[in-house]
Amino acid sequence: MPDHDADEQRVIPPCATCRELLADYNESMRVIVPVDGDYRVARAIDLLPART
């Protein structure tokens, strides 16, 4: 049973494949990600620290 209301909007982090696609389209794109119960804005490329 989910711990949230079905109509509740939530921010979820992009999966690894989506992170790659976002960075491919625009490395500087801003992405909202949940961190410790709060939200932060990061550049798409920052979500791939091991990318060369």
C-alpha positions in Angstrom: 0.0 0.0 0.0 1.6 3.4 -1.0 2.3 5.9 1.7 0.9 8.8 -0.3 -2.4 9.9 -1.8 -3.0 8.8 -5.4 -3.7 12.4 -6.4 -0.7 13.8 -4.6 2.0 15.3 -6.9 5.5 14.3 -6.0 9.0 15.0 -7.3 11.0 11.9 -8.1 14.6 11.9 -9.4 15.2 10.9 -13.0 16.5 7.3 -13.6 19.9 6.8 -15.0 18.7 6.6 -18.6 16.7 9.8 -18.2 19.7 11.5 -16.7 21.8 10.6 -19.7 19.1 11.9 -22.1 18.7 15.1 -20.2 22.4 15.8 -20.2 22.6 14.9 -23.9 19.9 17.4 -24.8 21.3 20.2 -22.6 24.0 19.8 -20.0 23.0 23.1 -18.3 19.3 22.1 -18.0 18.0 22.6 -14.5 16.5 19.5 -12.8 14.6 19.5 -9.5 15.6 16.6 -7.3 14.4 15.5 -3.9 17.2 15.5 -1.2 16.6 14.5 2.4 12.9 15.6 2.3 13.7 18.9 0.6 14.1 19.9 -3.0 17.2 21.1 -4.8 18.0 22.3 -8.3 20.9 20.7 -10.1 22.3 20.9 -13.6 21.6 17.8 -15.7 25.4 17.1 -16.1 25.8 17.3 -12.3 23.6 14.2 -12.0 26.2 12.2 -13.9 29.4 12.8 -11.9 31.3 9.9 -13.5 30.5 11.0 -17.1 33.6 11.7 -19.1 
